[in-house]
Amino acid sequence: MMNQRALLESAGLFMLAYLALLALALPFGNAYAEFLLPLYRWELGHLAQDYHIQSVMLGESHGEGVVMLSLLTRYSVIGTHVIPPDISISCSTLIGHALQHPLLTLSLAVAWPATTSMQKIVQLCCALPFLLLLELLDIPLILLGSAQDLLIANFAPASDSFMVGWMNFLNGGGRPALSIFAAMMAVICGRMFFPEHSQPSVKR
């Protein structure tokens, strides 16, 4: 259990890491989203079998950067309702949503107490695959959920959709919760790969 001093040090380190990443997000946020775009396109191509994906690209809406999805429906069924083909749908979500994950996950991985600097580096490295998983669970599914929400509102009222439910979960506080969970998993994996008992002991 951490004492008060260690807790304050971790809190201070978290704030420093968070502010540093936030400062980097301002000029490089779009570049980060651009880096993820091929992964978004790949995932949407595999998940959106009921649609014809026209484009997945970056844009701007009301002065804020967004990831935009344009698609056409194929013949499909939601609940007991038939969705006609060739309906054009455009939806978007903020690039800032994608940036929330590295801000929180990496800051926590850096700030979490470690026996040595090497163990802290291992924790940070272990956070990277979890960060990638978070990004794949967020933006593409949010876009699909938004598209399905529009279809349900217009063609299949009162129908249920996992994608819409997931979208509401993320927008209702699930996004930071998943980021915190990912950071904790990174710490656990870091301790497994670089356990404390592997450190050389110092004899006095």
C-alpha positions in Angstrom: 0.0 0.0 0.0 1.4 3.4 -1.0 2.3 5.9 1.7 1.2 9.5 1.5 4.5 10.7 -0.1 4.5 8.0 -2.7 0.9 8.8 -3.5 1.7 12.5 -3.9 4.7 11.7 -6.1 2.5 9.5 -8.4 -0.2 12.1 -8.6 2.4 14.7 -9.5 4.0 12.5 -12.1 0.5 11.7 -13.6 -0.2 15.5 -13.9 3.1 16.1 -15.6 2.7 13.3 -18.0 -0.9 14.2 -18.8 0.0 17.9 -19.4 3.0 16.9 -21.6 0.8 14.5 -23.7 -1.9 17.2 -23.9 0.6 19.7 -25.2 1.7 17.1 -27.8 -1.9 16.4 -28.7 -2.6 20.0 -29.8 -0.1 20.1 -32.7 0.0 16.3 -33.5 -3.6 15.2 -32.8 -4.5 15.1 -36.4 -1.3 13.2 -37.3 -2.2 10.6 -34.7 -5.7 10.2 -36.2 -4.2 10.0 -39.7 -1.9 7.2 -38.5 -5.0 5.3 -37.2 -7.1 5.8 -40.3 -5.9 2.7 -42.2 -6.8 0.6 -39.1 -10.2 2.2 -39.0 -10.8 1.5 -42.7 -9.6 -2.1 -42.2 -11.9 -2.7 -39.2 -14.9 -1.1 -40.8 -14.4 -3.1 -43.9 -14.7 -6.3 -41.9 -17.4 -5.3 -39.5 -19.8 -3.3 -41.8 -21.0 -6.1 -44.0 -24.4 -4.5 -44.2 -23.0 -1.4 -45.8 -20.9 -0.3 -48.7 -18.1 1.9 -47.2 -17.5 4.9 -49.4 -15.0 6.8 -47.4 -13.3 7.1 -44.0 -11.5 10.4 -43.7 -10.5 13.3 -41.5 -12.5 16.5 -41.6 -13.6 19.5 -39.6 -17.0 20.3 -38.1 -17.7 23.5 -36.2 -14.0 24.2 -35.9 -13.2 20.8 -34.4 -11.4 17.9 -36.1 -13.5 14.8 -36.8 -13.3 11.4 -38.3 -16.0 11.1 -41.0 -17.7 8.0 -42.4 -19.7 7.9 -45.5 -21.5 4.7 -46.6 -24.4 3.2 -48.5 -26.8 0.6 -47.1 -27.2 -2.8 -48.5 -30.4 -4.8 -48.2 -30.5 -5.8 -44.5 -32.9 -6.4 -41.6 -32.9 -4.7 -38.2 -35.2 -6.6 -35.9 -38.3 -7.2 -38.0 -37.7 -4.1 -40.2 -36.3 -4.2 -43.7 -33.6 -1.6 -44.5 -33.7 -0.6 -48.1 -30.5 -0.5 -50.1 -28.6 2.5 -51.4 -29.4 4.9 -48.6 -26.5 7.3 -48.2 -25.4 7.9 -44.6 -22.7 10.3 -43.3 -21.7 10.4 -39.7 -18.7 11.7 -37.7 -17.1 11.6 -34.3 -14.5 13.9 -32.7 -10.8 13.2 -33.1 -10.6 14.2 -29.5 -12.2 11.0 -28.5 -9.3 9.0 -30.0 -6.9 11.3 -28.1 -8.5 10.6 -24.7 -7.1 7.1 -24.6 -3.3 7.9 -24.9 -3.7 10.9 -22.5 -5.2 8.7 -19.7 -3.7 5.3 -20.4 -0.1 6.4 -20.9 -0.2 8.9 -18.1 -1.3 6.3 -15.7 1.3 3.8 -16.9 4.0 6.3 -16.4 2.8 7.5 -13.0 2.1 4.0 -11.5 4.8 3.3 -8.9 7.6 1.0 -10.0 10.7 -0.5 -8.3 13.1 0.7 -11.0 13.1 2.9 -14.1 13.3 -0.2 -16.2 10.1 -1.6 -14.7 8.3 1.7 -15.5 9.5 1.5 -19.1 8.2 -2.0 -19.3 4.8 -0.8 -18.0 4.7 1.9 -20.6 5.6 -0.6 -23.4 2.9 -3.0 -22.2 0.4 -0.1 -22.4 0.9 0.3 -26.2 -0.9 -2.8 -27.4 -3.8 -2.1 -25.0 -3.9 1.5 -26.3 -4.2 0.1 -29.9 -7.0 -2.2 -28.8 -8.8 0.8 -27.2 -8.6 2.8 -30.4 -10.1 -0.1 -32.4 -12.9 -0.5 -29.8 -13.8 3.2 -30.0 -13.9 5.3 -33.2 -14.9 2.6 -35.8 -17.6 1.2 -33.5 -18.8 4.7 -32.6 -19.2 5.5 -36.3 -21.1 2.3 -36.9 -23.3 2.9 -33.9 -24.1 6.4 -35.1 -25.0 5.0 -38.6 -27.2 2.3 -37.1 -28.8 4.9 -34.7 -29.9 6.9 -37.7 -31.3 3.9 -39.5 -33.2 2.7 -36.4 -34.7 6.2 -35.8 -35.9 6.3 -39.4 -36.8 2.7 -40.3 -36.8 0.5 -37.2 -38.0 2.4 -34.2 -37.7 0.6 -30.8 -35.3 -1.9 -32.2 -32.1 -2.8 -30.3 -28.6 -2.6 -31.6 -25.4 -3.6 -29.9 -23.5 -0.9 -31.7 -25.8 1.8 -30.5 -25.6 0.5 -27.0 -21.8 0.4 -27.2 -21.8 4.0 -28.6 -23.9 5.1 -25.6 -21.7 3.3 -23.2 -18.5 5.0 -24.5 -20.1 8.4 -24.6 -21.6 8.0 -21.2 -18.3 7.5 -19.4 -17.1 4.2 -20.7 -14.2 5.7 -22.6 -12.2 6.9 -19.5 -13.2 3.7 -17.7 -11.7 1.5 -20.4 -8.6 3.7 -20.5 -8.1 3.2 -16.8 -8.7 -0.5 -17.1 -6.1 -0.7 -19.9 -3.5 1.1 -17.8 -4.1 -1.3 -14.9 -3.7 -4.3 -17.3 -0.5 -2.8 -18.6 0.8 -2.5 -15.0 -0.1 -6.1 -14.3 1.6 -7.3 -17.5 4.6 -5.2 -16.8 5.0 -6.9 -13.4 4.6 -10.3 -15.0 7.4 -9.6 -17.5 9.6 -7.7 -15.1 8.7 -8.9 -11.6 10.1 -7.1 -8.6 11.9 -10.2 -7.3 14.0 -10.3 -10.4 15.7 -7.1 -9.3 19.2 -7.7 -7.9 19.3 -7.2 -4.1 21.7 -4.7 -2.5 23.6 -5.9 0.6 24.6 -3.4 3.2 
